[in-house]
Amino acid sequence: MASVTALSIWLIPSLIGMILLYGTFKRIPSYEAFVEGGKEGFSLAVSIMPFLVGMLTAIAVFRSSGAMDALIRSIGPLLSAIGMPPEVVPLAILRPISGTGALGLMSDLIKTYGPDSFIGRLASVMQGSTDTTFYVVTVYFGAVGVQKIGDALKVGLLADAIGVICSVLIVTLVFGK
């Protein structure tokens, strides 16, 4: 365990040092390249901001309007019949929309039911098995100007659905109910 800790402490500084040494060996102006990358990163952050604000506003409206609760009530019995507890349905719905919101919801589930409960384990596996599809499509595709997002969105949501289904199956098989 001590060797893993030592490795984790020195890995990033060593990697940075190796990159700088390689740049020096290849006669690349490392500092100037770093500053140029910083400029590009800043301009990208500024270009992402309108898309990020729009997405966060849409999430807040969806939750505040009660639409999320209505959706959970309507599909909760179906998902419960296939072995998915109604308590994790909001996580499955929120995860493709907001990573931070889903993380907060997962933390609440773990705090309420415990990390070793079926719900806690399922929430943890589901959090790691799905992605923030709408965030990726909205922010990153918007930042680079991709207009036709239909197929990427469909595939991303399909992958999220498969992640949710596999989470339920795997946690049920490995830990039981």
MDAnalysis code that builds the backbone (N, CA, C; Angstrom):
import MDAnalysis as mda
import numpy as np

u = mda.Universe.empty(531, n_residues=177, atom_resindex=np.repeat(np.arange(177), 3), trajectory=True)
u.add_TopologyAttr("name", ["N", "CA", "C"] * 177)
u.add_TopologyAttr("resid", np.arange(1, 178))
u.add_TopologyAttr("resname", ["MET", "ALA", "SER", "VAL", "THR", "ALA", "LEU", "SER", "ILE", "TRP", "LEU", "ILE", "PRO", "SER", "LEU", "ILE", "GLY", "MET", "ILE", "LEU", "LEU", "TYR", "GLY", "THR", "PHE", "LYS", "ARG", "ILE", "PRO", "SER", "TYR", "GLU", "ALA", "PHE", "VAL", "GLU", "GLY", "GLY", "LYS", "GLU", "GLY", "PHE", "SER", "LEU", "ALA", "VAL", "SER", "ILE", "MET", "PRO", "PHE", "LEU", "VAL", "GLY", "MET", "LEU", "THR", "ALA", "ILE", "ALA", "VAL", "PHE", "ARG", "SER", "SER", "GLY", "ALA", "MET", "ASP", "ALA", "LEU", "ILE", "ARG", "SER", "ILE", "GLY", "PRO", "LEU", "LEU", "SER", "ALA", "ILE", "GLY", "MET", "PRO", "PRO", "GLU", "VAL", "VAL", "PRO", "LEU", "ALA", "ILE", "LEU", "ARG", "PRO", "ILE", "SER", "GLY", "THR", "GLY", "ALA", "LEU", "GLY", "LEU", "MET", "SER", "ASP", "LEU", "ILE", "LYS", "THR", "TYR", "GLY", "PRO", "ASP", "SER", "PHE", "ILE", "GLY", "ARG", "LEU", "ALA", "SER", "VAL", "MET", "GLN", "GLY", "SER", "THR", "ASP", "THR", "THR", "PHE", "TYR", "VAL", "VAL", "THR", "VAL", "TYR", "PHE", "GLY", "ALA", "VAL", "GLY", "VAL", "GLN", "LYS", "ILE", "GLY", "ASP", "ALA", "LEU", "LYS", "VAL", "GLY", "LEU", "LEU", "ALA", "ASP", "ALA", "ILE", "GLY", "VAL", "ILE", "CYS", "SER", "VAL", "LEU", "ILE", "VAL", "THR", "LEU", "VAL", "PHE", "GLY", "LYS"])
u.atoms.positions = np.array([
    [0.820, -1.187, 0.000],
    [0.000, 0.000, 0.000],
    [0.869, 1.257, 0.000],
    [1.981, 1.211, 0.695],
    [2.872, 2.365, 0.746],
    [3.465, 2.666, -0.625],
    [3.727, 1.628, -1.401],
    [4.290, 1.860, -2.735],
    [3.268, 2.510, -3.661],
    [1.987, 2.167, -3.522],
    [0.939, 2.800, -4.333],
    [0.824, 4.270, -3.957],
    [0.895, 4.568, -2.665],
    [0.834, 5.959, -2.213],
    [2.020, 6.755, -2.750],
    [3.194, 6.179, -2.667],
    [4.390, 6.858, -3.179],
    [4.283, 7.073, -4.685],
    [3.800, 6.067, -5.389],
    [3.630, 6.197, -6.840],
    [2.644, 7.308, -7.163],
    [1.521, 7.366, -6.436],
    [0.513, 8.385, -6.731],
    [1.028, 9.790, -6.434],
    [1.898, 9.917, -5.456],
    [2.447, 11.231, -5.122],
    [3.417, 11.706, -6.199],
    [4.222, 10.817, -6.741],
    [5.271, 11.197, -7.674],
    [4.907, 11.042, -9.146],
    [3.776, 10.439, -9.462],
    [3.433, 10.157, -10.856],
    [3.267, 11.431, -11.690],
    [2.447, 12.356, -11.252],
    [2.196, 13.574, -12.036],
    [3.446, 14.445, -12.155],
    [4.151, 14.737, -11.040],
    [5.373, 15.537, -11.210],
    [6.406, 14.859, -12.111],
    [6.513, 13.543, -12.024],
    [7.454, 12.827, -12.885],
    [7.044, 12.925, -14.345],
    [5.753, 12.790, -14.602],
    [5.240, 12.897, -15.975],
    [5.510, 14.294, -16.535],
    [5.259, 15.309, -15.754],
    [5.523, 16.681, -16.199],
    [7.019, 16.877, -16.459],
    [7.839, 16.366, -15.557],
    [9.288, 16.466, -15.745],
    [9.756, 15.771, -17.008],
    [9.198, 14.578, -17.293],
    [9.583, 13.854, -18.508],
    [9.162, 14.619, -19.760],
    [7.994, 15.237, -19.726],
    [7.538, 16.024, -20.873],
    [8.458, 17.214, -21.096],
    [8.831, 17.901, -20.012],
    [9.742, 19.043, -20.144],
    [11.115, 18.614, -20.654],
    [11.628, 17.497, -20.158],
    [12.917, 16.992, -20.635],
    [12.847, 16.609, -22.113],
    [11.768, 15.964, -22.509],
    [11.589, 15.586, -23.909],
    [11.530, 16.833, -24.791],
    [10.769, 17.852, -24.327],
    [10.686, 19.105, -25.083],
    [12.040, 19.777, -25.209],
    [12.815, 19.747, -24.132],
    [14.157, 20.331, -24.166],
    [15.044, 19.556, -25.125],
    [14.971, 18.233, -25.085],
    [15.762, 17.386, -25.969],
    [15.413, 17.646, -27.437],
    [14.134, 17.856, -27.728],
    [13.678, 18.114, -29.103],
    [13.780, 19.599, -29.475],
    [14.284, 20.419, -28.565],
    [14.455, 21.857, -28.763],
    [13.114, 22.565, -29.023],
    [12.112, 22.144, -28.267],
    [10.798, 22.779, -28.335],
    [10.733, 23.815, -27.215],
    [10.301, 25.025, -27.507],
    [10.187, 26.039, -26.442],
    [9.026, 25.676, -25.502],
    [9.307, 24.933, -24.458],
    [8.284, 24.359, -23.580],
    [7.425, 25.426, -22.907],
    [8.051, 26.473, -22.378],
    [7.278, 27.502, -21.686],
    [6.316, 28.198, -22.645],
    [6.780, 28.535, -23.813],
    [5.929, 29.204, -24.801],
    [4.777, 28.295, -25.226],
    [5.065, 27.009, -25.393],
    [4.006, 26.056, -25.744],
    [2.977, 25.964, -24.623],
    [3.454, 25.990, -23.375],
    [2.555, 25.950, -22.219],
    [1.650, 27.178, -22.201],
    [2.228, 28.351, -22.408],
    [1.449, 29.591, -22.402],
    [0.435, 29.588, -23.546],
    [0.842, 29.123, -24.716],
    [-0.075, 29.052, -25.863],
    [-1.241, 28.104, -25.559],
    [-0.950, 26.978, -24.945],
    [-2.003, 26.041, -24.549],
    [-2.948, 26.656, -23.535],
    [-2.404, 27.436, -22.610],
    [-3.244, 28.141, -21.637],
    [-4.184, 29.128, -22.304],
    [-3.677, 29.843, -23.308],
    [-4.516, 30.781, -24.050],
    [-5.653, 30.051, -24.755],
    [-5.338, 28.929, -25.395],
    [-6.367, 28.147, -26.089],
    [-7.392, 27.611, -25.104],
    [-6.924, 27.140, -23.938],
    [-7.839, 26.635, -22.921],
    [-8.777, 27.711, -22.412],
    [-8.252, 28.929, -22.221],
    [-9.081, 30.031, -21.753],
    [-10.132, 30.402, -22.795],
    [-9.735, 30.478, -24.051],
    [-10.706, 30.829, -25.093],
    [-11.765, 29.733, -25.253],
    [-11.369, 28.470, -25.067],
    [-12.340, 27.385, -25.126],
    [-13.334, 27.491, -23.968],
    [-12.831, 27.808, -22.766],
    [-13.712, 27.961, -21.606],
    [-14.729, 29.074, -21.841],
    [-14.299, 30.179, -22.438],
    [-15.204, 31.289, -22.718],
    [-16.243, 30.872, -23.756],
    [-15.838, 30.115, -24.769],
    [-16.794, 29.701, -25.802],
    [-17.790, 28.666, -25.286],
    [-17.422, 27.900, -24.259],
    [-18.310, 26.886, -23.687],
    [-19.363, 27.507, -22.776],
    [-19.070, 28.645, -22.189],
    [-19.921, 29.241, -21.155],
    [-21.394, 29.378, -21.544],
    [-21.770, 29.913, -22.710],
    [-23.207, 30.029, -23.017],
    [-23.919, 28.675, -23.060],
    [-23.259, 27.665, -23.588],
    [-23.864, 26.343, -23.650],
    [-24.042, 25.764, -22.249],
    [-23.065, 25.974, -21.392],
    [-23.117, 25.479, -20.023],
    [-24.233, 26.157, -19.240],
    [-24.357, 27.468, -19.356],
    [-25.416, 28.203, -18.660],
    [-26.787, 27.746, -19.152],
    [-26.945, 27.567, -20.449],
    [-28.222, 27.094, -20.996],
    [-28.591, 25.720, -20.487],
    [-27.614, 24.813, -20.443],
    [-27.894, 23.460, -19.974],
    [-28.256, 23.454, -18.495],
    [-27.519, 24.196, -17.674],
    [-27.806, 24.236, -16.244],
    [-29.168, 24.870, -15.963],
    [-29.543, 25.848, -16.745],
    [-30.866, 26.464, -16.601],
    [-31.960, 25.460, -16.941],
    [-31.774, 24.721, -18.016],
    [-32.767, 23.712, -18.407],
    [-32.927, 22.634, -17.328],
    [-31.831, 22.219, -16.721],
    [-31.894, 21.220, -15.644],
    [-32.668, 21.771, -14.462],
    [-32.385, 22.999, -14.089],
    [-33.073, 23.605, -12.948],
    [-34.575, 23.724, -13.206],
    [-34.954, 24.114, -14.412],
    [-36.372, 24.215, -14.766],
    [-37.030, 22.836, -14.729],
    [-36.368, 21.826, -15.256],
    [-36.908, 20.460, -15.283],
    [-37.185, 19.948, -13.872],
    [-36.245, 20.176, -12.967],
    [-36.406, 19.698, -11.592],
    [-37.420, 20.541, -10.828],
    [-37.345, 21.855, -10.961],
    [-38.218, 22.754, -10.199],
    [-39.670, 22.674, -10.635],
    [-39.906, 22.357, -11.889],
    [-41.279, 22.301, -12.393],
    [-42.041, 21.077, -11.910],
    [-41.334, 20.111, -11.375],
    [-41.987, 18.876, -10.944],
    [-42.021, 17.822, -12.038],
    [-41.460, 18.148, -13.202],
    [-41.463, 17.197, -14.314],
    [-40.666, 15.941, -13.971],
    [-39.559, 16.108, -13.241],
    [-38.760, 14.949, -12.858],
    [-39.580, 14.026, -11.956],
    [-40.286, 14.588, -10.976],
    [-41.094, 13.772, -10.075],
    [-42.212, 13.062, -10.824],
    [-42.854, 13.751, -11.760],
    [-43.927, 13.141, -12.550],
    [-43.389, 11.997, -13.401],
    [-42.227, 12.189, -13.984],
    [-41.622, 11.141, -14.801],
    [-41.279, 9.925, -13.952],
    [-40.742, 10.161, -12.777],
    [-40.391, 9.052, -11.880],
    [-41.640, 8.287, -11.460],
    [-42.711, 9.011, -11.140],
    [-43.964, 8.335, -10.749],
    [-44.522, 7.502, -11.892],
    [-44.374, 7.983, -13.125],
    [-44.961, 7.257, -14.258],
    [-44.173, 6.005, -14.652],
    [-42.837, 6.036, -14.545],
    [-42.063, 4.858, -14.961],
    [-41.532, 4.044, -13.784],
    [-41.711, 4.539, -12.584],
    [-41.226, 3.835, -11.391],
    [-41.733, 2.409, -11.262],
    [-43.043, 2.166, -11.421],
    [-43.559, 0.789, -11.275],
    [-42.971, -0.185, -12.307],
    [-42.775, 0.287, -13.530],
    [-42.196, -0.567, -14.569],
    [-40.770, -0.969, -14.202],
    [-39.973, 0.008, -13.794],
    [-38.593, -0.287, -13.449],
    [-38.489, -1.129, -12.182],
    [-39.400, -0.900, -11.270],
    [-39.419, -1.702, -10.052],
    [-39.716, -3.169, -10.377],
    [-40.546, -3.391, -11.396],
    [-40.885, -4.762, -11.800],
    [-39.681, -5.508, -12.373],
    [-38.717, -4.787, -12.937],
    [-37.529, -5.447, -13.481],
    [-36.370, -5.478, -12.491],
    [-36.650, -5.068, -11.243],
    [-35.637, -5.181, -10.206],
    [-34.905, -3.895, -9.875],
    [-35.345, -2.793, -10.442],
    [-34.690, -1.523, -10.164],
    [-35.499, -0.774, -9.111],
    [-34.909, -0.546, -7.945],
    [-35.650, 0.148, -6.897],
    [-36.037, 1.567, -7.321],
    [-37.230, 2.011, -6.956],
    [-37.663, 3.359, -7.340],
    [-36.740, 4.453, -6.813],
    [-36.019, 4.170, -5.740],
    [-35.133, 5.173, -5.148],
    [-33.991, 5.572, -6.083],
    [-33.566, 4.676, -6.975],
    [-32.450, 5.003, -7.873],
    [-32.908, 5.490, -9.245],
    [-34.220, 5.511, -9.479],
    [-34.734, 5.997, -10.758],
    [-34.317, 7.449, -11.012],
    [-34.410, 8.342, -10.019],
    [-33.947, 9.713, -10.291],
    [-32.472, 9.776, -10.698],
    [-31.649, 8.911, -10.120],
    [-30.236, 8.874, -10.491],
    [-30.073, 8.451, -11.947],
    [-30.815, 7.439, -12.365],
    [-30.733, 6.969, -13.751],
    [-31.183, 8.047, -14.730],
    [-32.145, 8.850, -14.321],
    [-32.647, 9.917, -15.189],
    [-31.704, 11.114, -15.175],
    [-31.193, 11.461, -14.003],
    [-30.380, 12.666, -13.863],
    [-28.953, 12.493, -14.374],
    [-28.422, 11.278, -14.330],
    [-27.015, 11.051, -14.701],
    [-26.686, 11.522, -16.115],
    [-27.499, 11.233, -17.138],
    [-27.155, 11.742, -18.483],
    [-27.255, 13.258, -18.602],
    [-27.935, 13.892, -17.643],
    [-28.146, 15.325, -17.721],
    [-27.082, 16.095, -16.948],
    [-26.798, 15.655, -15.725],
    [-25.911, 16.419, -14.850],
    [-25.061, 15.498, -13.993],
    [-23.771, 15.546, -14.185],
    [-22.862, 14.730, -13.383],
    [-22.832, 15.173, -11.934],
    [-22.824, 16.484, -11.695],
    [-22.790, 17.006, -10.334],
    [-24.093, 16.705, -9.602],
    [-25.209, 16.900, -10.272],
    [-26.504, 16.585, -9.668],
    [-26.617, 15.104, -9.349],
    [-26.140, 14.263, -10.265],
    [-26.181, 12.814, -10.043],
    [-25.265, 12.413, -8.895],
    [-24.115, 13.056, -8.790],
    [-23.200, 12.753, -7.691],
    [-23.826, 13.129, -6.346],
    [-24.484, 14.266, -6.301],
    [-25.176, 14.665, -5.077],
    [-26.289, 13.706, -4.718],
    [-27.035, 13.274, -5.721],
    [-28.119, 12.314, -5.501],
    [-27.567, 10.975, -5.033],
    [-26.472, 10.520, -5.636],
    [-25.852, 9.277, -5.218],
    [-25.360, 9.376, -3.769],
    [-24.779, 10.504, -3.421],
    [-24.312, 10.707, -2.045],
    [-25.473, 10.642, -1.058],
    [-26.601, 11.238, -1.430],
    [-27.783, 11.167, -0.561],
    [-28.290, 9.737, -0.415],
    [-28.289, 8.979, -1.518],
    [-28.719, 7.587, -1.449],
    [-27.806, 6.775, -0.536],
    [-26.511, 7.002, -0.655],
    [-25.559, 6.274, 0.186],
    [-25.704, 6.693, 1.645],
    [-25.917, 7.974, 1.881],
    [-26.108, 8.461, 3.252],
    [-27.390, 7.877, 3.860],
    [-28.443, 7.787, 3.056],
    [-29.736, 7.295, 3.545],
    [-29.742, 5.780, 3.730],
    [-29.244, 5.034, 2.744],
    [-29.366, 3.575, 2.754],
    [-28.084, 2.851, 3.140],
    [-26.957, 3.553, 3.123],
    [-25.678, 2.948, 3.481],
    [-24.924, 2.461, 2.256],
    [-23.602, 2.471, 2.320],
    [-22.794, 2.083, 1.165],
    [-22.852, 0.584, 0.855],
    [-23.187, -0.224, 1.843],
    [-23.237, -1.675, 1.629],
    [-24.641, -2.185, 1.337],
    [-25.601, -1.287, 1.216],
    [-26.961, -1.692, 0.878],
    [-27.060, -1.944, -0.625],
    [-28.115, -2.612, -1.038],
    [-28.328, -2.843, -2.460],
    [-28.441, -1.511, -3.195],
    [-29.188, -0.580, -2.620],
    [-29.374, 0.725, -3.266],
    [-28.057, 1.495, -3.329],
    [-27.276, 1.465, -2.258],
    [-25.986, 2.153, -2.261],
    [-25.033, 1.582, -3.290],
    [-24.977, 0.260, -3.356],
    [-24.098, -0.378, -4.340],
    [-24.579, -0.107, -5.761],
    [-25.889, -0.206, -5.967],
    [-26.440, 0.034, -7.298],
    [-26.184, 1.479, -7.734],
    [-26.379, 2.420, -6.833],
    [-26.132, 3.822, -7.165],
    [-24.669, 4.050, -7.524],
    [-23.769, 3.410, -6.791],
    [-22.334, 3.566, -7.062],
    [-21.961, 2.987, -8.423],
    [-22.445, 1.793, -8.709],
    [-22.135, 1.155, -9.998],
    [-22.771, 1.937, -11.143],
    [-23.985, 2.395, -10.930],
    [-24.678, 3.162, -11.970],
    [-23.939, 4.474, -12.252],
    [-23.447, 5.123, -11.225],
    [-22.704, 6.379, -11.398],
    [-21.454, 6.153, -12.250],
    [-20.800, 5.014, -12.052],
    [-19.588, 4.728, -12.813],
    [-19.841, 4.110, -14.174],
    [-21.056, 3.644, -14.423],
    [-21.358, 2.933, -15.676],
    [-22.072, 3.788, -16.704],
    [-22.388, 5.005, -16.349],
    [-23.106, 5.888, -17.272],
    [-22.320, 7.190, -17.428],
    [-22.773, 8.033, -18.345],
    [-22.056, 9.279, -18.606],
    [-23.030, 10.443, -18.647],
    [-22.506, 11.637, -18.663],
    [-23.309, 12.854, -18.739],
    [-23.504, 13.210, -20.216],
    [-24.313, 12.440, -20.880],
    [-24.487, 12.525, -22.327],
    [-24.929, 13.914, -22.784],
    [-25.953, 14.467, -22.147],
    [-26.435, 15.777, -22.578],
    [-25.385, 16.858, -22.348],
    [-24.633, 16.727, -21.266],
    [-23.557, 17.685, -21.003],
    [-22.515, 17.620, -22.110],
    [-22.086, 16.421, -22.451],
    [-21.072, 16.247, -23.494],
    [-21.570, 16.802, -24.823],
    [-22.797, 16.446, -25.190],
    [-23.337, 16.901, -26.468],
    [-23.523, 18.420, -26.468],
    [-24.078, 18.952, -25.389],
    [-24.354, 20.394, -25.342],
    [-23.079, 21.219, -25.303],
    [-22.210, 20.890, -24.374],
    [-21.039, 21.736, -24.155],
    [-19.957, 21.495, -25.194],
    [-19.534, 20.274, -25.345],
    [-18.395, 20.017, -26.222],
    [-18.757, 20.112, -27.695],
    [-19.890, 19.554, -28.087],
    [-20.286, 19.675, -29.486],
    [-20.580, 21.128, -29.824],
    [-21.217, 21.840, -28.894],
    [-21.508, 23.252, -29.125],
    [-20.249, 24.081, -29.245],
    [-19.247, 23.768, -28.443],
    [-17.997, 24.540, -28.452],
    [-17.238, 24.397, -29.763],
    [-17.330, 23.237, -30.385],
    [-16.595, 23.040, -31.637],
    [-17.490, 23.220, -32.858],
    [-18.762, 23.575, -32.627],
    [-19.646, 23.910, -33.733],
    [-20.287, 22.738, -34.439],
    [-20.379, 21.581, -33.798],
    [-21.046, 20.442, -34.421],
    [-22.548, 20.710, -34.412],
    [-23.180, 20.649, -35.569],
    [-24.604, 20.954, -35.689],
    [-25.480, 19.712, -35.663],
    [-25.026, 18.645, -36.294],
    [-25.829, 17.428, -36.395],
    [-25.425, 16.471, -35.267],
    [-26.213, 16.498, -34.190],
    [-25.863, 15.717, -33.004],
    [-26.781, 14.519, -32.799],
    [-27.741, 14.331, -33.694],
    [-28.775, 13.307, -33.515],
    [-28.232, 11.915, -33.275],
    [-27.330, 11.456, -34.122],
    [-26.813, 10.097, -33.973],
    [-25.952, 9.955, -32.717],
    [-25.151, 10.957, -32.433],
    [-24.309, 10.904, -31.233],
    [-25.175, 10.882, -29.978],
    [-26.243, 11.660, -29.977],
    [-27.146, 11.688, -28.832],
    [-27.843, 10.337, -28.654],
    [-28.310, 9.755, -29.751],
    [-28.971, 8.442, -29.674],
    [-28.030, 7.374, -29.137],
    [-26.824, 7.341, -29.644],
    [-25.852, 6.341, -29.194],
    [-25.475, 6.576, -27.734],
    [-25.285, 7.828, -27.357],
    [-24.952, 8.143, -25.970],
    [-26.051, 7.724, -25.011],
    [-27.300, 8.027, -25.355],
    [-28.422, 7.636, -24.492],
    [-28.616, 6.123, -24.464],
    [-28.367, 5.464, -25.590],
    [-28.432, 3.999, -25.609],
    [-27.365, 3.405, -24.695],
    [-26.174, 3.966, -24.747],
    [-25.096, 3.502, -23.863],
    [-25.460, 3.739, -22.400],
    [-26.095, 4.868, -22.101],
    [-26.538, 5.124, -20.727],
    [-27.590, 4.112, -20.288],
    [-28.548, 3.817, -21.167],
    [-29.591, 2.833, -20.827],
    [-28.970, 1.456, -20.584],
    [-28.029, 1.073, -21.423],
    [-27.350, -0.210, -21.240],
    [-26.560, -0.200, -19.934],
    [-25.933, 0.917, -19.609],
    [-25.207, 1.036, -18.351],
    [-26.115, 0.868, -17.148],
    [-27.307, 1.460, -17.207],
    [-28.272, 1.321, -16.110],
    [-28.735, -0.130, -15.992],
    [-29.093, -0.737, -17.105],
    [-29.570, -2.127, -17.091],
    [-28.482, -3.067, -16.581],
    [-27.273, -2.897, -17.088],
    [-26.165, -3.753, -16.643],
    [-25.835, -3.522, -15.172],
    [-25.988, -2.293, -14.702],
    [-25.754, -2.019, -13.284],
    [-26.707, -2.832, -12.420],
    [-27.984, -2.813, -12.794],
    [-28.987, -3.574, -12.036],
    [-28.663, -5.059, -12.074],
    [-28.368, -5.571, -13.274],
    [-28.064, -6.998, -13.408],
    [-26.829, -7.410, -12.626],
    [-25.763, -6.673, -12.777],
    [-24.495, -7.040, -12.130],
    [-24.586, -6.938, -10.615],
    [-25.168, -5.845, -10.122],
    [-25.273, -5.704, -8.661],
    [-26.197, -6.781, -8.093],
    [-27.260, -7.121, -8.817],
    [-28.155, -8.190, -8.361],
    [-27.423, -9.531, -8.364],
    [-26.677, -9.824, -9.427],
    [-25.947, -11.096, -9.505],
    [-24.821, -11.192, -8.477],
    [-24.086, -10.137, -8.292],
    [-22.924, -10.174, -7.402],
    [-23.334, -10.076, -5.937],
    [-24.267, -9.185, -5.615],
    [-24.596, -8.932, -4.212],
    [-25.978, -9.438, -3.804],
    [-26.837, -9.784, -4.755],
    [-28.200, -10.184, -4.413],
    [-29.003, -8.980, -3.971],
    [-30.255, -9.219, -3.646],
    [-31.120, -8.095, -3.199],
    [-31.092, -7.993, -1.740],
])
